[in-house]
Each structure stands twice: as C-alpha cells, then as structure tokens.
Amino acid sequence: MWKPDPNKLTSPKYLSIATALEHDIQTGRLVEGDRLPPQRELAYQLGVTLGTITRAYAEAERRKLVRGETGRGTYIAKTSSTHSPLSLMPNTEGIQSYDLARNLGMAHLNPDLGSMLRELSEDPLVKSLNEYGPSEGTPQHREIGAHFLFEFYGAPARPNQTLVTCGAQHGIQIALQAMFNRGDAIAVDAMIYPPILSVLPALGLQIVPIDAERDANGHMEAMSADALEDACSKHDIRGVFLIPNAQNPTTHTMTSKERQRLAAVIERHNLTVIEDDPYTPFISQKQESFLELLPESTVLIGSPSKVMSAGLRTGYIHVPNNVKTAFANAIGESTWMASPLNVEIVSRWIMGGELQATLQIKRDLLKRRYHALKAMFPAVTLQGGEEKLFTWMQLPEQQNAELVEQAALLRGVEVLSHRHFQAAPRTDTNALRISLSTIAQDAHFEEAISLLKDSIDQLGSNQTPRPMVG
C-alpha cells in the first residue's frame, strides 16, 4: 500500500500529501488502477487527523489523480493527462472566470487568416498544397524556416538541417524520440514546462531535476552548472532540456556567462542539448544560442506559434547533420508531414512582414500589462519583463501558492501555482505563474489581477476563502 514519507511532509499537510501522490504517479511508482490505503489507516500511519487525509484525497480527486468507488475504495485514475497542456488549470466548470493560467499568446492579435485564405484561393499553385510531400518539409519551406531561425533567433541555421514540424510541441517529441533510447536520463530544470513531465516518462525516459541558481532576491536563474556537473557524476545523463530564453515558468533569460558555464559541462559529459525556444522572437536583445556554442550536439526548436499562428501548428527544428534522416523518419512515423497548406500560410506571413508587424503589436501589449502588474504588486516579488508572456511571482511562506490558486478560483480567476511545474518531489519554491497573454481586453486583465491581489491578501489575513456572489 502507498505511503508518503512522513518526514517530507510540509504544511499544509493535506496539500503536501496530494503533491507526494502526484509525484509518485509521475515517476511511475503508482499507475492506473493502484488502490490507495483506507483513509483511517493512512491517517494512523502518518500520525495526522482523519480530516487531513480526507482533504488530501479530495484534493487528489480535484487534480484528477484518483477516483473513488463506493464500497471499494480510492484508486489511481488515468495518469497520461496529469500534465497535459489542456488540463493545467483547476476545474472551472460552471464558473465565469478570467484566465491568468494558460499561455495562449494573444491570439486575438494574430494576422487576418481570412484574407490569407482568399489570397491563396486565387493562386494557381494552391492545388499542390493538398498533396503528400516530404516528411521534413519542402525545400522552399525549409529555407524559410532557416531564415526565420536566423532572423528572429539569431541562430546560424542552415536550410539542409532545418525540418518542418507540427509546432514546437511536436518538435520536442520528435527530438526526444530521435536522440534518446528508453531508460536514458534527461536533465531538466527543477521548475519546467509541464508537458515535459508527462512526455519524458511516456517515452521511457528518466527525469533528473537540476536546481537553479538564485539571485539576491531569491529569484530563480539558470540551471546550475555545478548542480548539473554533480548530477552527471551520479546519473547516466544523456541529454539536457533547456529553455534558455524566457524560461517557462521562471521567465529567466540566461546570460552569456550562464550559457558558457553550462556548455562546458555539457561538452565535458557529451550530452545532447534540446534547446526549446518558443519565446525568443519576443526578446529584442538576443543572446548566443546553444546551437552556436555546441553546433554538433544541439537540437534547436523554434516556432512562430506564440507570435502569430498557434492554430496553424507550424514549427521548425534544426538538427545535427548526422541525424537528419532519423528526424525525418520520426516526423513521417508520427504524422507523415506538417500540413503544406498551414506551412505555406506561415511562410507567407514570415516573408511578407506580417510576423514582424504582429510581433510589435504584441510587445506593446505585454509592456502595458507588465507595468500594470508592477503597479499592483511589489516589484521585488515579480520575475519577468516587458517582453515576457508571463510573470513568475514569489509569495511569502504564510501565503501558500496552492491555497492562493484555490482562493483565486473562487473569485473567478484561474492562475497556476508552482506545483504544476515542479519536477522534484520537494521544493522550497512558493510562487505563481501569471499569464499576460490570454485575456484579450486590458480592462479585464486589470480586473483579473486586482481579484488575484484580493485572494493573496485574503490568505495573508488568514480569512477563509468564500465564493463571490452577486
């Protein structure tokens, strides 16, 4: 029967027990159909009240980790969607809410798709876009992809090493499948993009969380090169997954020194780098990419989705020359090819200037919203910037981020606590990720962050959360 380590439980214990349960599901210790111990028995074993276990099981059910069966007990539910991008938010059924949780890239500002479809309908070559093509993309689309990576990433991309994917998420899965074998260990940030926490185990790859450096305010910086070195001495690590620019969720952009220190460890241990860069186009001052530092061992993944084309699912992946065939095969086996029609639309927007124009409009919106956040919350608690699609906000210990998430939901605001991004079973992080890029209207965004502040203040005064009515 399952039992968490009582020495690792923190306050509030019911949340700590639910988080321990979630971690054991992620790591494969618990699988669908496993039966949990009766509540009274687990309360006795852990030395806590029955009410604590009842709340812990209820929280686990809210997170869709378990299911209760009358007269039989509590069982582990389907585990494949624990970190699905579509299930990152709390259950909001029946609640009219503001979305500070998802990171949807201001889709309401995207270029006019109808106008582009009309333009294509008048092009005599449009019929060729409804045919099978090479799995890696047509030569023209690959050349535009390399141009995109050079122009908006500053990366030395070559067309013959650039392949077209169905978005960055597809690119990540292709890279992991092509470069690693089942059982390989992959180093990741201690706080990381949630789908990685489900994709890696699904492919039979082990997760090795690596601590971050901290600045004077306790803000998380880059993955610690010393911690990565130490992990390589203890684990057979084969690769490292990095988001060097506007890291999700901490927003940190690595300095040149941080990149070089990590690159030295990576090169010394012959690791493969998966460089995921969905937010780089928004950043005006580009840093050198790992593709520049370690060209023979880096897979660079880029996409215009957040800038202008989330629904068209188009991305680009730049790979070492000696593995091009393996990547083309992986694309073909997963989806045959990215849609030529979608890629053509994205290509025309890249080359026609729509991408650059849309990027500037979205940068202006992000700047306004970041300054609205700074006016609402103490600057020292915020980790972000004018060109970041989300902000990472540290909370004091007495304002537990998971409880704030629940309290905000009662006020009609969806936001994500650090738990959704947590790769290690324990953490001293207590933070929220606040999306600046999903709510369409500035006035609604400002109302949402005001309600969030009320929820945080409420926890600070130890008041009991209650639904808003009226």
Buried (B, 14 or more C-beta within 10 A) or exposed (E): EBEBEEEEBBEBBBBBBBBBBBBBBBEEEBEEEBBBBEBEEBBEBBEBEEEBBBBBBBBBBEBBBBBBEEEEEBBBBEBEEBBEEEBBBBEBEEBEBBBBBBBBBBBEBBBEBEEBEEBBEEEEEBEEBEEEBBBBBBEEBBBBBBBBBBBBBBBBBBBEBBBBBBBBBBBBBBBBBBBBEEEBBBBBBBBBBBBBBBBBBEBEBBBBBBBBBEEEEEBBBBBBBEBBBBBBEEEEBBBBBBBBBBBBBBBBBBEEEBBEBBBBBBBEBEBBBBBBBBBBBBBEEBBBBBBBBBBEBBBBBBBBBBBBBBEBBBBBBBBBEEBBEBBBBBBEEBBEBBBBBBBBBBBBBBEEEBBBEBBEEBBEBBBBBBEBBBEEBEEEBBBBBBBBBBBBBBBEEEBBBBBBBBBBBBBBBBBBBBBBBBBBBBBEBBBBBBBBBBBEEEEEBBBBBBBBBBBBEBBEEEEEBEEEEE
